[in-house]
Amino acid sequence: MQLLEKSTYYEIHNIDASPVKHLQISTTEYLHASFLLWEYKRSYSKREYRELLAGYGWDKSSTEEKRALKLAENFSDFAYRPHALAQIPITTLLRLCSDKYKPIIEVLKQVEEDDLTCAYVLDLIKERQALLKKQKESELKTKASIWKRNCRGERYAQFPPIYEDDHQTGVLTQKLMEEYGLIPQDILRKAIADLYQKISEGEQQEAATQEVDDAPENTNEAVNNKYNESKFSANQSQTVEERWLELNERLQKDIDTFDYISNETGNLIIENCLSWEAAVPQDRKWNAIAHVVNRDEALLKYLSNYAYGNNPQWRKNWGAILASYYNFEQELEWVGTAVRNDALMAMEFKIPAIVEVKDGDFQGKQGKIIELHGDNTSPILVKFDNSQIYFHWIELEIVAEAATFASNASIEEIRQESSKQPESDWELQISFLDEAINALIEGTWEDIRNIFNRHPLIKQQAWDALSTAQKRRVVDITPETTKLLNRAKKDCVIQDFKEIAVGVYQIRLPGTLIWEQRAFHEIEIRHYLRKWREAIAL
């Protein structure tokens, strides 16, 4: 677009020339969307709400839905006067929804509409930042710390000078350096780790012995939990709740700032969760993960993506951990489908096992397990000949177990497994491929996207089964944005991508393991693709 002496953009499009008015309108419209979703979520059942969103082409539990509901919940007092917030950008309003800035919302409730300007809110944010900084500084003054930060903001430990009459520490350190080729940092690290382990193990053994001796017989479980929680606290010099809150704040900060989890934060979360899991009974292991992500499905997805790339074994164990969690049913209200299905398989309800209903209206009827979903009272979805019904697991009895087949198995794996079982089981397992082929031949683009999001490894087999005319039909209904990303992947501009909703993608850049979720129109994706698109346009 050429620079002109006088702008004609507003004349060409017949719009108001003031950019501020358009920003105010966009804020008001986003608030309308947020309050509508909030009202729908409170008024409808979970299933009705999910169907309503599907009718609008908006996936439940997407990042955008979470943001909208978060905004409506925190600004609920403005539901009858959303225009009062029109001058404040949506990004600023979402910022105020964080625990750090929530007190500002209480102030805004008392302010006259004419005074609710962006400048006024930004001033309140600066005041809040100054107050928090002052509080943090006052806390640091009362608590000795060895932590420092370098010019890049990276944290490191710095020990005070060591003055000794016999110079023992310096003499022994020098000998270890000269005789064994060690460096001071390794010497200090190993010495402190050994000392800490000895002290903590001694304290834990003494405390556990004392509590078991003093406790009544019927309180063994409480003693066990208390012992394990105190072990976790000692390791971190904090209470368990404080550590979880700190990790959640770091996680949320990473997502808000970078839209991915940094290695420092990710490794810290994994390390602490593994420590907790090692210290508590099996039925409490999920507690740490749930608290660190604050039972937020979007944050759990970020953590899941990070764990797949950095500690896949820990992530692989999530299903078994969740399935044996003491509060399992309540967790199903927020945990995403991938982890749910992992938990389903951990309970030996392997997809697509054949089950029989033990009681109720469907007593004696047999169907196939599809997934672990729905609400917390009837989470297991069973498919019958002409219907799909949710059941509680105590209502079901496994008639024919599925083999090791899972939703991410390849067709070759399915074929190998079919040779070990009756023909009916093979037909049951290959039905996913049939479903994918039918979606490509007759389904909408949304049908195609959903089946391959659930079963990505059968994409090529399904595509190869199509005729030339059928393939041409799929190409014709493919969105232009998806075609562009396919070409970008072919040209190695991006490593891979997944379409998770209309216009919303997860992408992975070359040389990285992190999946980043972006709407196609967002500037980040445009930045990734801009030079490449300009080159292919020439």
C-alpha positions in Angstrom: 0.0 0.0 0.0 1.6 3.3 -1.1 1.8 6.2 1.3 -0.5 9.0 0.3 -0.6 12.6 1.3 -4.1 12.2 2.5 -5.6 8.8 3.5 -8.4 7.5 1.2 -8.9 4.2 2.9 -12.0 5.2 4.8 -13.5 6.7 1.6 -12.9 3.5 -0.3 -14.5 1.3 2.3 -17.1 3.9 3.4 -16.2 3.7 7.1 -15.6 6.1 9.9 -12.2 7.8 9.6 -11.4 7.5 13.3 -9.5 4.3 14.2 -10.4 4.8 17.9 -14.1 4.3 17.1 -13.4 0.9 15.4 -11.4 -0.2 18.4 -14.2 0.7 20.7 -16.7 -1.2 18.6 -14.5 -4.3 18.5 -14.2 -4.2 22.3 -18.0 -3.9 22.7 -18.6 -6.8 20.3 -16.1 -9.1 22.0 -17.8 -8.3 25.4 -21.2 -9.2 23.8 -19.8 -12.5 22.7 -18.3 -13.2 26.1 -21.5 -12.4 28.0 -23.5 -14.5 25.6 -21.3 -17.5 26.1 -21.3 -17.0 29.8 -25.1 -17.0 29.9 -25.3 -20.0 27.6 -22.9 -22.0 29.8 -24.9 -21.2 32.9 -28.3 -21.9 31.4 -27.7 -25.0 29.4 -26.6 -28.5 30.3 -23.1 -29.5 29.3 -24.3 -31.5 26.3 -26.7 -28.7 25.2 -24.0 -26.2 25.5 -21.6 -28.3 23.5 -24.2 -28.8 20.8 -25.0 -25.0 20.8 -21.3 -24.1 20.2 -21.0 -26.7 17.5 -24.0 -25.1 15.8 -22.1 -21.8 15.8 -18.9 -23.4 14.5 -17.1 -22.8 17.8 -15.3 -25.7 19.5 -15.8 -26.1 23.2 -12.8 -25.7 25.4 -10.8 -23.8 22.7 -8.5 -21.1 23.9 -10.7 -18.4 22.6 -13.8 -19.8 24.5 -11.7 -20.0 27.7 -10.7 -16.3 27.3 -14.2 -15.2 26.5 -15.6 -17.0 29.6 -12.8 -15.7 31.8 -13.5 -12.2 30.7 -17.3 -12.5 31.3 -16.8 -14.1 34.7 -14.4 -11.4 36.0 -16.4 -8.5 34.5 -19.9 -9.9 35.3 -20.9 -6.6 37.0 -20.6 -4.9 33.6 -23.0 -7.4 31.8 -25.7 -4.8 31.7 -23.4 -1.9 30.7 -20.7 -3.4 28.5 -20.4 0.0 26.6 -18.8 1.4 29.8 -15.6 -0.6 29.0 -15.6 0.3 25.3 -12.5 2.5 25.5 -10.3 -0.3 27.0 -8.7 -2.7 24.6 -9.6 -6.4 25.0 -6.0 -7.3 25.6 -5.9 -4.9 28.6 -9.2 -6.3 29.9 -7.9 -9.9 29.7 -4.8 -8.7 31.5 -6.9 -7.5 34.4 -8.4 -11.0 34.7 -5.1 -12.4 36.1 -4.8 -12.8 39.9 -2.1 -10.1 39.8 -4.4 -7.3 38.5 -7.9 -8.5 39.7 -8.1 -5.9 42.4 -8.2 -3.2 39.7 -11.6 -4.6 38.5 -13.1 -3.8 41.9 -11.9 -0.2 41.5 -13.4 0.1 38.0 -16.8 -1.0 39.4 -16.9 2.3 41.4 -15.8 4.6 38.5 -18.2 6.7 36.5 -18.5 5.6 32.8 -17.0 8.9 31.5 -13.8 8.3 33.5 -13.3 4.7 32.3 -10.6 5.4 29.8 -7.7 3.4 28.6 -5.3 5.9 30.1 -7.0 5.7 33.5 -6.8 1.9 33.5 -3.1 1.9 32.5 -2.3 4.3 35.3 -4.0 1.8 37.7 -1.9 -1.0 36.3 1.3 1.0 36.9 0.2 1.8 40.5 -0.5 -1.9 41.0 2.9 -2.9 39.6 4.6 -0.4 41.9 2.7 -1.8 44.9 3.6 -5.4 44.1 7.2 -4.5 43.5 7.4 -2.7 46.8 5.8 -5.7 48.6 8.2 -8.1 46.9 11.2 -6.0 47.9 10.0 -5.8 51.5 9.7 -9.6 51.6 13.2 -10.0 50.1 14.6 -7.8 52.9 13.4 -10.1 55.6 14.5 -13.3 53.8 18.1 -14.1 53.0 18.7 -15.4 49.5 21.6 -16.5 47.4 19.7 -15.9 44.2 20.9 -13.4 41.6 20.0 -12.6 38.0 22.3 -11.8 35.1 21.8 -9.2 32.4 19.6 -11.7 30.4 17.3 -12.2 33.4 18.6 -15.8 34.1 18.7 -16.8 37.7 21.9 -18.2 39.3 23.2 -18.9 42.8 26.0 -16.8 44.3 27.6 -17.9 47.6 29.2 -15.4 50.0 33.0 -15.5 50.5 34.2 -18.2 52.8 36.6 -17.1 55.6 38.2 -19.9 57.6 41.2 -20.0 59.9 42.5 -23.3 58.4 41.2 -22.6 54.8 39.9 -26.1 54.7 37.2 -25.5 52.1 39.6 -23.7 49.7 42.5 -26.3 50.2 40.3 -29.3 49.6 38.6 -27.7 46.6 41.9 -26.9 45.0 43.1 -30.5 45.5 39.9 -31.9 43.9 40.5 -29.5 40.9 44.2 -30.5 40.5 44.1 -34.2 41.3 40.7 -35.2 39.8 40.1 -32.5 37.1 36.9 -31.3 38.7 35.6 -27.7 38.5 34.4 -25.7 41.5 30.7 -25.6 40.4 30.6 -29.5 40.2 32.3 -29.9 43.5 29.9 -27.5 45.2 26.8 -29.1 43.5 27.7 -32.6 44.5 28.7 -31.8 48.1 25.5 -29.8 48.8 23.3 -32.6 47.2 24.9 -35.3 49.3 24.6 -33.2 52.5 21.0 -32.3 51.8 20.1 -36.0 51.1 21.6 -37.2 54.3 19.8 -34.5 56.4 16.4 -34.8 54.7 16.4 -38.6 54.9 17.3 -38.5 58.6 14.5 -36.0 59.3 12.0 -37.9 57.3 12.7 -41.2 59.0 12.6 -39.6 62.4 9.4 -37.8 61.7 7.7 -40.8 60.2 8.6 -43.1 63.1 7.4 -40.5 65.6 4.0 -40.0 63.9 3.4 -43.7 63.4 4.1 -44.4 67.1 1.8 -41.5 68.3 -1.1 -42.0 65.8 -4.2 -44.2 66.4 -4.5 -47.3 64.2 -7.4 -45.8 62.1 -5.4 -42.8 61.0 -2.6 -44.5 59.1 -3.7 -43.0 55.8 -3.7 -39.5 57.2 -0.2 -40.0 58.7 1.0 -41.3 55.3 -0.3 -38.3 53.5 1.0 -35.9 56.1 4.5 -37.5 56.0 4.6 -37.3 52.2 3.4 -33.7 52.0 6.0 -32.7 54.6 8.7 -34.4 52.5 7.7 -32.4 49.4 7.6 -29.2 51.5 11.1 -29.8 52.9 12.5 -30.4 49.5 11.3 -27.0 48.3 11.5 -25.0 51.6 7.8 -24.1 51.0 4.4 -25.5 51.7 2.9 -27.7 49.0 0.2 -25.2 48.2 2.7 -22.4 47.9 4.9 -24.4 45.5 1.9 -25.3 43.3 0.8 -21.7 43.2 4.3 -20.5 42.3 4.6 -23.0 39.5 1.1 -22.1 38.2 2.1 -18.4 38.1 5.3 -19.2 36.2 3.3 -21.4 33.7 0.7 -18.7 33.2 3.3 -16.1 32.7 5.1 -18.1 30.0 1.8 -18.7 28.2 0.8 -15.0 28.4 4.2 -13.9 27.3 5.4 -16.4 24.8 2.4 -18.7 24.2 4.6 -21.7 25.0 6.3 -23.1 28.0 10.0 -22.2 28.4 12.5 -25.0 29.1 13.3 -23.5 32.6 9.6 -23.5 33.6 8.8 -26.9 32.0 11.7 -28.7 33.6 10.9 -27.1 37.0 7.3 -28.3 36.7 8.3 -31.9 35.7 10.9 -32.1 38.4 8.5 -31.0 41.2 5.6 -33.1 39.9 7.8 -36.2 39.8 9.1 -35.5 43.3 5.5 -35.2 44.6 4.4 -38.4 42.8 7.3 -40.3 44.3 6.3 -39.1 47.8 2.5 -39.7 47.9 0.3 -42.8 47.5 -0.9 -43.8 44.0 -4.4 -42.3 44.6 -3.0 -38.8 45.1 -0.4 -38.5 42.3 -2.6 -36.5 39.9 -3.0 -33.8 42.6 0.2 -32.0 41.7 -0.5 -31.8 37.9 -4.1 -30.6 38.6 -3.0 -27.8 41.0 -0.1 -26.6 38.8 -2.4 -26.1 35.8 -5.1 -24.8 38.2 -7.5 -27.4 36.6 -7.4 -25.4 33.4 -7.7 -27.6 30.2 -5.9 -25.1 28.0 -2.9 -25.0 30.4 -3.0 -28.8 30.6 -2.7 -29.0 26.8 0.4 -26.7 26.9 2.0 -28.9 29.6 1.1 -32.1 27.7 2.7 -30.8 24.5 5.8 -29.8 26.5 6.0 -33.2 28.3 5.7 -35.1 25.0 8.8 -33.4 23.7 10.9 -33.3 26.9 9.7 -36.2 29.2 7.4 -38.5 27.2 7.5 -41.3 29.7 6.0 -39.0 32.4 3.3 -37.9 30.0 2.7 -41.5 29.0 1.9 -42.4 32.6 -0.8 -39.7 33.0 -3.6 -42.0 32.1 -2.8 -44.5 34.8 -2.2 -41.7 37.3 -5.5 -40.1 36.6 -7.4 -43.4 36.5 -6.3 -44.2 40.1 -6.7 -40.7 41.4 -9.0 -40.4 44.4 -11.0 -37.5 42.9 -11.2 -39.0 39.4 -14.8 -38.3 38.5 -14.5 -34.6 39.3 -11.4 -34.3 37.1 -13.4 -35.4 34.1 -15.1 -32.0 34.1 -12.0 -30.3 32.8 -9.4 -32.8 31.6 -9.2 -33.0 27.8 -10.0 -35.9 25.5 -6.5 -37.2 25.0 -5.8 -37.7 28.7 -9.3 -39.0 29.2 -8.7 -41.8 26.7 -5.3 -42.6 28.3 -7.2 -43.0 31.6 -9.8 -45.1 29.9 -7.2 -47.5 28.6 -5.5 -47.5 32.0 -8.8 -48.9 33.5 -8.7 -51.6 30.8 -11.6 -50.2 28.9 -9.6 -50.2 25.8 -11.0 -48.7 22.7 -12.9 -50.4 21.0 -13.7 -53.1 23.6 -17.2 -54.6 23.6 -19.2 -54.1 26.8 -22.5 -55.2 28.1 -24.8 -52.9 30.2 -25.4 -54.5 33.6 -28.6 -52.6 34.7 -31.0 -49.9 33.7 -33.0 -49.4 30.5 -30.2 -50.8 28.4 -29.5 -53.9 30.6 -28.1 -56.8 28.6 -27.4 -54.7 25.5 -23.9 -54.8 24.0 -22.0 -52.0 22.4 -18.5 -50.7 21.7 -16.4 -48.3 23.8 -15.7 -45.1 21.9 -14.2 -42.7 24.4 -14.1 -41.3 27.9 -16.0 -38.0 27.8 -19.3 -36.5 28.9 -20.0 -35.3 32.4 -18.6 -36.7 35.6 -21.6 -39.0 36.3 -21.6 -40.9 33.1 -18.3 -40.5 31.3 -17.9 -43.6 29.1 -19.4 -43.3 25.6 -20.8 -46.5 24.2 -21.9 -47.0 20.6 -24.8 -49.3 19.9 -26.2 -50.1 16.4 -28.3 -46.9 16.1 -27.3 -44.7 19.1 -24.5 -43.6 21.4 -25.1 -43.4 25.1 -22.9 -42.4 28.1 -22.5 -44.7 31.1 -20.8 -44.9 34.4 -18.0 -47.6 34.4 -19.8 -49.5 37.2 -22.7 -50.0 34.9 -20.6 -51.8 32.3 -19.0 -55.2 32.0 -16.3 -56.0 29.4 -17.5 -58.8 27.1 -14.7 -58.8 24.6 -11.5 -56.9 25.3 -9.8 -54.9 22.6 -6.3 -55.8 21.8 -3.5 -53.2 22.2 -5.2 -51.0 19.6 -5.4 -47.3 20.5 -6.7 -44.3 18.6 -3.2 -43.4 17.4 -2.2 -46.9 16.1 -1.2 -47.2 12.5 -3.0 -49.4 10.0 -0.1 -51.7 9.8 -0.2 -52.2 13.6 -3.9 -52.9 13.4 -3.3 -55.5 10.6 -0.7 -57.2 12.7 -3.0 -57.3 15.7 -5.9 -58.6 13.7 -4.0 -61.8 12.9 -4.1 -62.7 16.6 -7.9 -62.3 17.1 -11.2 -63.2 15.5 -12.3 -61.6 12.2 -15.0 -59.6 14.0 -12.4 -57.8 16.1 -10.5 -56.8 12.9 -13.7 -55.4 11.4 -14.2 -53.4 14.6 -10.7 -52.0 14.5 -10.6 -51.1 10.8 -13.9 -49.1 11.2 -11.9 -46.0 11.9 -10.3 -46.2 8.5 -13.8 -46.7 6.9 -15.1 -43.7 8.8 -12.2 -41.6 7.5 -12.7 -42.7 3.9 -16.5 -42.0 4.2 -15.7 -38.5 5.6 -13.4 -37.8 2.6 -16.0 -39.0 0.1 -19.1 -37.5 1.5 -18.3 -35.4 4.6 -17.8 -31.7 5.2 -14.4 -30.2 5.9 -15.3 -30.2 9.6 -16.0 -33.9 9.4 -12.6 -34.5 7.8 -10.8 -32.4 10.2 -12.3 -34.1 13.3 -11.7 -37.7 12.1 -8.0 -37.0 11.3 -7.5 -35.0 14.6 -8.6 -38.2 16.4 -6.7 -40.6 14.2 -3.9 -38.8 12.4 -1.9 -41.8 11.4 -4.6 -43.2 9.1 -4.7 -40.1 6.9 -2.4 -41.4 4.2 -4.2 -44.8 4.0 -7.5 -43.1 3.7 -6.3 -40.7 1.0 -4.7 -43.5 -1.0 -8.1 -45.3 -1.1 -9.8 -42.4 -3.0 -10.3 -42.1 -6.7 -9.0 -39.1 -8.7 -12.5 -37.5 -8.7 -12.9 -38.0 -5.0 -9.5 -36.5 -4.3 -10.4 -33.5 -6.4 -13.5 -33.0 -4.3 -11.5 -32.9 -1.1 -9.1 -30.4 -2.6 -12.1 -28.2 -3.7 -13.5 -28.1 -0.1 -10.1 -27.6 1.6 -9.9 -24.0 3.0 -7.3 -21.7 1.3 -5.5 -21.3 4.6 -5.0 -25.0 4.9 -3.8 -25.2 1.3 -1.3 -22.5 2.1 0.0 -24.2 5.2 0.3 -27.5 3.3 2.5 -25.7 0.8 4.5 -24.0 3.6 5.1 -27.5 5.1 6.2 -28.9 1.7 8.7 -26.0 1.3 10.0 -26.6 4.9 8.8 -23.1 6.1 7.0 -24.9 9.0 7.7 -28.4 10.3 4.1 -29.5 10.7 0.6 -28.1 11.5 -2.8 -29.3 12.7 -6.1 -27.7 12.2 -8.0 -27.9 15.5 -10.9 -25.5 14.7 -12.1 -23.3 11.9 -9.2 -21.0 11.2 -7.2 -22.1 14.3 -4.1 -24.2 13.9 -1.3 -25.7 15.9 2.0 -25.3 14.2 5.6 -26.4 14.8 8.5 -24.6 13.4 11.6 -26.3 11.9 14.0 -27.5 14.6 11.6 -27.1 17.5 9.5 -29.6 19.5 6.9 -27.1 20.8 3.5 -26.9 19.2 2.2 -23.3 19.1 -1.6 -22.6 18.8 -2.4 -19.7 16.6 -5.4 -18.3 14.6 -4.3 -17.9 11.0 -4.9 -14.2 11.0 -2.7 -13.6 14.0 0.5 -11.7 13.4 2.8 -14.5 14.6 1.8 -16.8 11.8 1.9 -13.9 9.3 5.4 -13.2 10.6 6.5 -16.8 10.1 5.1 -17.0 6.6 5.4 -13.4 5.3 8.8 -13.5 3.5 8.0 -16.9 2.0 4.6 -15.7 0.8 6.2 -12.7 -0.8 8.7 -14.9 -2.5 6.2 -17.3 -4.0 4.0 -14.4 -5.2 6.9 -13.1 -7.4 
